[in-house]
């Protein structure tokens, strides 16, 4: 079993203060400080020091993220690195992934001044919520090695939580940013489906796939959003017609969801109530009724989309998938016509619920995880459903989500959960406002 590890943190500003040679040496030293078992499971071997130095030296000195090292989840193409998506065969099934050029997300990171330094591992083809991968090893929680990091963006989350890098990219289909951010005490952000950065990534289920990233601090998340979102090809957030944007009142709610562990429900309500009130009466009932259908609909809709994405090479490479991934893909052939129709109808109802909510409100806060990081043997089908009950509503709505980390009182110091802040538009300035509030709130809810 790996030992617990958290390196002395370096935020964006601290990395930017280093010259290219020092930055390359520091990054290599941080990777080398990881236990061998964790290193293999978290990231690919870094390129040689001279290559890293050239990458740091090439960063635009006037760009906002100049000199900030980042790691890419291995579904995003990085020049000089094959893309395998946690599998053993993708670069054979798609030869262009063997020696790719930079993908859209990597190009944006370079434009913003960040330094893409390498790749992180993940659950095979991003199809799972644990940190497990039968081919590359399992990602464990950096502070609690007997617990999972969450997934599928497990390597990226652990690399940031352990202090290797201050920024790592991720994807989120059903919670693959939100769950590891919650388990590992990180800030996480997911965009929306069919955005340019996810369009050329290795797909899982395109109707719900989104690009995203992790940071360790609210300040760094704010800086990353300011630097990256203008490059994301997103529409501007709408300005209310009746008032100037800066004077417009912003409205949100916190929805108390069922299925949470008692200490999680208490912590989430205490913290979220400082950001928004609960919905009342008919609104609360309507949200809970609609969202109660989300997990079942998500299971059907995403499995069908994942099967479509993998069908071109499934027969040839079936034996090279791990048993768990193979079983999830083949499940798509088990749904009846009636189940498929019901799932699509439920998805449409959930999308209408979101549209109606955002006519009157700017954001909705939900718990991001029903419990803190689990031990691998606790990751049952029932606990997976409990997670998706919380994450699937925003996934089916195709909505951006900011995850805020929340420490748990009454548990070992370092165990965390999180809150989801769901918005209609990733560019909405309410997210920056809530980030500014969150650091002050954390001071009042941290365990003593």
For each residue, the residues with C-beta under 8 A, 3 or more apart:
1: 37 140 145 146
2: 5 35 37 38 140 145
3: 35 145
4: 142 143 144 145
5: 2 33 34 35 38 142 143 162
6: 9 142 143 161 162 163
7: 30 33 162 163 164
8: 163
9: 6 163 166 216 217
10: 14 15 26 163 166
11: 14 15 166 216 217 219 220
12: 15 16 65 68 166 167 219 220 223 224
13: 16 17
14: 10 11 17 18
15: 10 11 12 18 23 26 67 68 69 166
16: 12 13 66 67 68
17: 13 14
18: 14 15 22 23 26 67
19: 22 23
20: 23 24 53 54 56 57 67
21: 24 25 53
22: 18 19 25 26
23: 15 18 19 20 26 27 52 53 56 67 69 115
24: 20 21 27 28 49 52 53 55 56
25: 21 22 28 29 49
26: 10 15 18 22 23 29 30
27: 23 24 30 31 46 52 69 117 164 165
28: 24 25 31 32 46 49 52
29: 25 26 32 33
30: 7 26 27 33 34 163 164 165
31: 27 28 34 39 43 46 164
32: 28 29
33: 5 7 29 30
34: 5 30 31 38 39 42 162 164
35: 2 3 5 38 39
36: 39 40
37: 1 2 40 41 137
38: 2 5 34 35 41 42 139 140 142 145 158 162
39: 31 34 35 36 42 43
40: 36 37 136 137
41: 37 38 121 131 133 136 137 138 139 140 154 155 158
42: 34 38 39 120 121 139 154 155 158 159 162 164
43: 31 39 46 71 118 119 120 121 155 159 164
44: 74 81 118 119 120 121
45: 118
46: 27 28 31 43 52 117 118
47: 51 52 55 80 117 118
48: 51 52
49: 24 25 28 52 53
50: 53 54
51: 47 48 54 55 80
52: 23 24 27 28 46 47 48 49 55 56 115 117
53: 20 21 23 24 49 50 56 57
54: 20 50 51 57 58
55: 24 47 51 52 58 59 115 116 117
56: 20 23 24 52 53 59 67 69 115
57: 20 53 54
58: 54 55 115
59: 55 56 63 66 67 110 113 114 115
60: 63 66 111 113
61: 66 113
62: 66 113
63: 59 60 66 111 112 113 227
64: 112 113 223 226 227
65: 12 68 109 112 113 114 167 223 224 227 228
66: 16 59 60 61 62 63 113
67: 15 16 18 20 23 56 59 113 115
68: 12 15 16 65 113 114 115 166 167
69: 15 23 27 56 114 115 117 165 166 167
70: 109 114 115 116 117 165 166 167 168 169 213
71: 43 116 117 118 119 120 155 156 159 164 165 167 168 169
72: 76 78 105 106 116 118 119 120 156 168 169
73: 76 119 120 122 126 153 155 156 168 169 170 171
74: 44 83 84 85 86 119 120 121 122 155
75: 83 85 122 126 171 201 202
76: 72 73 83 103 105 106 169 197 201 211
77: 81 83 97 100 101 102 103 106 200 201
78: 72 81 83 100 102 103 106 116 118 119
79: 100 101 102 106
80: 47 51 99
81: 44 77 78 100 118 119
82: 91 97 98 99 100
83: 74 75 76 77 78 90 91 97 100 119 202
84: 74 87 88 89 90 91 97
85: 74 75 90 122 124 125 126 202
86: 74 121 122 123 124 125 126 133 135 136 152
87: 84 90 124 125 135 320 321
88: 84 135 320
89: 84 92 93 313 317 320
90: 83 84 85 87 93 94 97 202
91: 82 83 84 94 95 97 98
92: 89 95 98 317
93: 89 90 312 313 316 317
94: 90 91 97
95: 91 92 98
96: 99 100
97: 77 82 83 84 90 91 94 100 202
98: 82 91 92 95
99: 80 82 96
100: 77 78 79 81 82 83 96 97 103
101: 77 79
102: 77 78 79 106 107 110 116
103: 76 77 78 100 106 107 197 200 201
104: 107 108 196 197 199 200
105: 72 76 108 109 169 197 198 201 211
106: 72 76 77 78 79 102 103 109 110 116
107: 102 103 104 110 111
108: 104 105 111 112 197 228 231 232
109: 65 70 105 106 112 114 116 169 228
110: 59 102 106 107 113 114 116
111: 60 63 107 108 231
112: 63 64 65 108 109 227 228 231
113: 59 60 61 62 63 64 65 66 67 68 110 227
114: 59 65 68 69 70 109 110 167 227
115: 23 52 55 56 58 59 67 68 69 70
116: 55 70 71 72 78 102 106 109 110
117: 27 46 47 52 55 69 70 71 165
118: 43 44 45 46 47 71 72 78 81
119: 43 44 71 72 73 74 78 81 83
120: 42 43 44 71 72 73 74 153 154 155 156 158 159 168
121: 41 42 43 44 74 86 133 136 137 139 154 155
122: 73 74 75 85 86 126 133 151 152 153 154 155 156
123: 86 126 127 128 129 130 131 132 133 151 152 154 176
124: 85 86 87 127 128 133 134 135 321 322 324 325
125: 85 86 87 202 204 306 310 325
126: 73 75 85 86 122 123 151 152 153 171 173 176 202 204
127: 123 124 152 204 306 325 328 329
128: 123 124 132 151 152 324 325 328
129: 123 150 151 152 174 175 176 179 379 384 387
130: 123 138 148 150 151 154 376 379
131: 41 123 138 139 140 148 149 150 151 154 158 180
132: 123 128 138 139 148 151 324 376
133: 41 86 121 122 123 124 136 137 138 139 154 322
134: 124 322 323 324
135: 86 87 88 124 322
136: 40 41 86 121 133
137: 37 40 41 121 133
138: 41 130 131 132 133 148 376
139: 38 41 42 121 131 132 133 148 149 151 154 155 157 158
140: 1 2 38 41 131 144 145 146 147 148 149 158
141: 144 145 147 148 149 158 161 183 184 373
142: 4 5 6 38 145 149 158 161 162 184
143: 4 5 6 161 414
144: 4 140 141 147 373 412 414 415
145: 1 2 3 4 38 140 141 142
146: 1 140 375
147: 140 141 144 183 372 373 374 375 376
148: 130 131 132 138 139 140 141 151 154 183 373 374 375 376 379
149: 131 139 140 141 142 154 157 158 161 180 183 184 373
150: 129 130 131 154 157 179 180 181 182 183 184 369 373
151: 122 123 126 128 129 130 131 132 139 148 154 176 179 180
152: 86 122 123 126 127 128 129 171 173 176
153: 73 120 122 126 156 157 168 170 171 172 176 177 180 212 214
154: 41 42 120 121 122 123 130 131 133 139 148 149 150 151 157 158 180
155: 41 42 43 71 73 74 120 121 122 139 158 159 168
156: 71 72 73 120 122 153 159 160 168 169 170 180 213 214
157: 139 149 150 153 154 160 161 168 170 180 181 183 184 186 188 214
158: 38 41 42 120 131 139 140 141 142 149 154 155 161 162 180 184
159: 42 43 71 120 155 156 162 164 165 168
160: 156 157 163 164 165 166 167 168 184 186 214 215 216
161: 6 141 142 143 149 157 158 184 185 186 214 216
162: 5 6 7 34 38 42 142 158 159
163: 6 7 8 9 10 30 160 216
164: 7 27 30 31 34 42 43 71 159 160
165: 27 30 69 70 71 117 159 160 168
166: 9 10 11 12 15 68 69 70 160 215 216 217 220
167: 12 65 68 69 70 71 114 160 213 214 215 220 224
168: 70 71 72 73 120 153 155 156 157 159 160 165 213 214
169: 70 71 72 73 76 105 109 156 211 212 213
170: 73 153 156 157 176 177 180 188 190 211 212 213 214
171: 73 75 126 152 153 176 177 190 198 201 204 209 210 211 212
172: 153 175 176 177 178 188 190 209 210 212 395 401
173: 126 152 176 204 205 208 209 210 302 395
174: 129 208 298 302 388 391 392 395
175: 129 172 178 179 368 387 388 390 391 392 395
176: 123 126 129 151 152 153 170 171 172 173 179 180
177: 153 170 171 172 180 181 188 189 190 210 212 213 214 401 403
178: 172 175 181 182 188 190 368 369 391 401 403 418 420
179: 129 150 151 175 176 182 183 368 369 387 391
180: 131 149 150 151 153 154 156 157 158 170 176 177 183 184 186 188 214
181: 150 157 177 178 184 185 186 187 188 214 368 403 405 418
182: 150 178 179 368 369 372 403 405 406 416 417 418
183: 141 147 148 149 150 157 179 180 369 372 373 374 416 417
184: 141 142 149 150 157 158 160 161 180 181 373 416
185: 161 181 405 407 414 416
186: 157 160 161 180 181 214 215 216 403 405
187: 181 214 215 216 217 218 220 221 402 403 404 405 435
188: 157 170 172 177 178 180 181 212 213 214 402 403 418
189: 177 212 213 221 224 225 400 401 402 403 426
190: 170 171 172 177 178 210 211 212 400 401
191: 195 197 198 210 211 212 232 234 400 426
192: 195 210 234 398 399 400 426
193: 198 206 207 208 209 210 398
194: 198 199 206
195: 191 192 198 199 210 211 232 233 234
196: 104 199 200 232 233
197: 76 103 104 105 108 191 200 201 211 232
198: 105 171 191 193 194 195 201 206 209 210 211
199: 104 194 195 196
200: 77 103 104 196 197
201: 75 76 77 103 105 171 197 198 209 211
202: 75 83 85 90 97 125 126
203: 206 209 309
204: 125 126 127 171 173 208 209 302 305 306 309
205: 173 208 209 301 302 303 305 306 309
206: 193 194 198 203 209 305 309
207: 193 301 302 305 398
208: 173 174 193 204 205 298 301 302 305 395 396 398
209: 171 172 173 193 198 201 203 204 205 206
210: 171 172 173 177 190 191 192 193 195 198 398 400
211: 76 105 169 170 171 190 191 195 197 198 201
212: 153 169 170 171 172 177 188 189 190 191
213: 70 156 167 168 169 170 177 188 189 224 228
214: 153 156 157 160 161 167 168 170 177 180 181 186 187 188
215: 160 166 167 186 187 220 221 224
216: 9 11 160 161 163 166 186 187 220
217: 9 11 166 187 220 221
218: 187 221 222 435 436 438 439
219: 11 12 222 223 439
220: 11 12 166 167 187 215 216 217 223 224
221: 187 189 215 217 218 224 225 402 435
222: 218 219 225 226 432 435 436
223: 12 64 65 219 220 226 227
224: 12 65 167 189 213 215 220 221 227 228
225: 189 221 222 228 229 431 432
226: 64 222 223 229 230 432
227: 63 64 65 112 113 114 223 224 230 231
228: 65 108 109 112 213 224 225 231 232
229: 225 226 232 234 426 427
230: 226 227
231: 108 111 112 227 228
232: 108 191 195 196 197 228 229 426
233: 195 196
234: 191 192 195 229 425 426 427
235: 425 427
236: 425 427
237: 425 427 428 429
238: 425
239: 244 245 248
240: 243 245 248
241:
242: 248
243: 240 247 248 249
244: 239 247 248
245: 239 240 248 429
246:
247: 243 244
248: 239 240 242 243 244 245
249: 243
250: 362 363 430 433
251: 360 361 362
252: 275 276 361 362 363 364 365 430
253: 276 277 278 279 283 361 364 365
254: 268 269 272 273 275 276 277 278 364 365 366
255: 278 279 284 287 288 291 364 365 366
256: 265 268 269 278
257: 260 288 291 366 367 389 390
258: 288 389
259: 370 386 389 390
260: 257 264 265 268 367 370 371
261: 264 265 370 371
262: 265 266
263: 266 267 408 409 410 411
264: 260 261 267 268 367 369 370 371 372 408 417
265: 256 260 261 262 268 269 367
266: 262 263 269 270
267: 263 264 270 271 406 407 408 409 417 445
268: 254 256 260 264 265 271 272 367 406 417 419
269: 254 256 265 266 272 273
270: 266 267 273 274 445
271: 267 268 274 275 406 419 441 445
272: 254 268 269 275 276 365 419
273: 254 269 270 276 277 278
274: 270 271 437 441 444
275: 252 254 271 272 365 421 434 437 438 441
276: 252 253 254 272 273 363 365
277: 253 254 273
278: 253 254 255 256 273 284
279: 253 255 283 284 287
280: 283 284
281: 284 285
282: 285 286
283: 253 279 280 286 287 357
284: 255 278 279 280 281 287 288
285: 281 282 288 289
286: 282 283 289 290 353
287: 255 279 283 284 290 291 353 357 364
288: 255 257 258 284 285 291 292
289: 285 286 292
290: 286 287 293 294 349 350 353 393
291: 255 257 287 288 294 350 353 389 392 393
292: 288 289 389
293: 290 296 297 346 349 350
294: 290 291 297 298 346 350 388 389 392 393 395 396
295: 298 299 385 388 389 392
296: 293 299 300 343 346
297: 293 294 300 301 342 343 344 346 347 350 392 396
298: 174 208 294 295 301 302 388 392 395 396
299: 295 296 302 303 343 388
300: 296 297 303 304 335 339 340 342 343 344
301: 205 207 208 297 298 304 305 343 344 347 396
302: 173 174 204 205 207 208 298 299 305 306 395
303: 205 299 300 306 307 328 329 331 332 335
304: 300 301 307 308 332 335 340
305: 204 205 206 207 208 301 302 308 309
306: 125 127 204 205 302 303 309 310 328 329 332
307: 303 304 310 311 314 329 330 332 333
308: 304 305 311
309: 203 204 205 206 305 306
310: 125 306 307 313 314 329
311: 307 308 314
312: 93
313: 89 93 310 316 317
314: 307 310 311 317 318 321 329
315: 318
316: 93 313
317: 89 92 93 313 314 320 321
318: 314 315 321 326
319:
320: 87 88 89 317
321: 87 124 314 317 318 325 326 329
322: 124 133 134 135 325 326
323: 134 326 327
324: 124 128 132 134 327 328
325: 124 125 127 128 321 322 328 329
326: 318 321 322 323 329 330
327: 323 324 330 331
328: 127 128 303 306 324 325 331
329: 127 303 306 307 310 314 321 325 326 332
330: 307 326 327 333 334
331: 303 327 328 334 335
332: 303 304 306 307 329 335
333: 307 330
334: 330 331
335: 300 303 304 331 332 339 340 343
336: 339 340
337: 340 341
338: 341 342
339: 300 335 336 342 343
340: 300 304 335 336 337 343 344
341: 337 338 344 345
342: 297 300 338 339 345 346
343: 296 297 299 300 301 335 339 340 346 347
344: 297 300 301 340 341 347 348
345: 341 342 348 349
346: 293 294 296 297 342 343 349 350
347: 297 301 343 344 350 351 396
348: 344 345 351 352
349: 290 293 345 346 352 353
350: 290 291 293 294 297 346 347 353 354 393 396 397
351: 347 348 354 355 396 397 398
352: 348 349 355 356
353: 286 287 290 291 349 350 356 357
354: 350 351 357 358 393 397 399 424
355: 351 352 358 359
356: 352 353 359 360
357: 283 287 353 354 360 361 364
358: 354 355 361 362 424
359: 355 356
360: 251 356 357
361: 251 252 253 357 358 364
362: 250 251 252 358 423 424 428 430
363: 250 252 276 421 422 423 428 430 431 434
364: 252 253 254 255 287 357 361 421 422
365: 252 253 254 255 272 275 276 419 420 421 422
366: 254 255 257 390 393 394 419 420 422
367: 257 260 264 265 268 370 390 417 418 419 420
368: 175 178 179 181 182 390 391 403 417 418 419 420
369: 150 178 179 182 183 264 372 387 390 417 418
370: 259 260 261 264 367 383 386 387 389 390
371: 260 261 264 374 383 386 417
372: 147 182 183 264 369 408 411 415 416 417
373: 141 144 147 148 149 150 183 184 415 416
374: 147 148 183 371 378 379 383
375: 146 147 148 378 379
376: 130 132 138 147 148 379
377:
378: 374 375 383
379: 129 130 148 374 375 376 383 384
380: 383 384
381: 384 385
382: 385 386
383: 370 371 374 378 379 380 386 387
384: 129 379 380 381 387 388
385: 295 381 382 388 389
386: 259 370 371 382 383 389 390
387: 129 175 179 369 370 383 384 390 391
388: 174 175 294 295 298 299 384 385 391 392
389: 257 258 259 291 292 294 295 370 385 386 392
390: 175 257 259 366 367 368 369 370 386 387 393 420
391: 174 175 178 179 368 387 388 394 395 420
392: 174 175 291 294 295 297 298 388 389 395 396
393: 290 291 294 350 354 366 390 396 397 422
394: 366 391 397 399 401 420 422
395: 172 173 174 175 208 294 298 302 391 392 398
396: 208 294 297 298 301 347 350 351 392 393
397: 350 351 354 393 394 422
398: 192 193 207 208 210 351 395
399: 192 354 394 422 423 424
400: 189 190 191 192 210 422 423 424 425 426
401: 172 177 178 189 190 394 420 421 422 423
402: 187 188 189 221 420 421 423 431 434 435
403: 177 178 181 182 186 187 188 189 368 418 419 420 421
404: 187 418 419 421 434 435 438
405: 181 182 185 186 187 416 417 418 442
406: 182 267 268 271 416 417 418 419 442 445
407: 185 267 413 414 415 416 442 445 446 447
408: 263 264 267 372 411 415 416 417 447
409: 263 267 445 447 448
410: 263 447
411: 263 372 408 415 447
412: 144 415
413: 407 447
414: 143 144 185 407
415: 144 372 373 407 408 411 412
416: 182 183 184 185 372 373 405 406 407 408
417: 182 183 264 267 268 367 368 369 371 372 405 406 408
418: 178 181 182 188 367 368 369 403 404 405 406
419: 268 271 272 365 366 367 368 403 404 406
420: 178 365 366 367 368 390 391 394 401 402 403
421: 275 363 364 365 401 402 403 404 431 434
422: 363 364 365 366 393 394 397 399 400 401
423: 362 363 399 400 401 402 426 428 430 431
424: 354 358 362 399 400 428
425: 234 235 236 237 238 400 428
426: 189 191 192 229 232 234 400 423 431
427: 229 234 235 236 237
428: 237 362 363 423 424 425 431
429: 237 245 432 433
430: 250 252 362 363 423 433 434
431: 225 363 402 421 423 426 428 434 435
432: 222 225 226 429 435 436
433: 250 429 430 436 437
434: 275 363 402 404 421 430 431 437 438
435: 187 218 221 222 402 404 431 432 438 439
436: 218 222 432 433 439 440
437: 274 275 433 434 440 441
438: 218 275 404 434 435 441 442
439: 218 219 435 436 442 443
440: 436 437 443 444
441: 271 274 275 437 438 444 445
442: 405 406 407 438 439 445 446
443: 439 440 446
444: 274 440 441
445: 267 270 271 406 407 409 441 442
446: 407 442 443
447: 407 408 409 410 411 413
448: 409
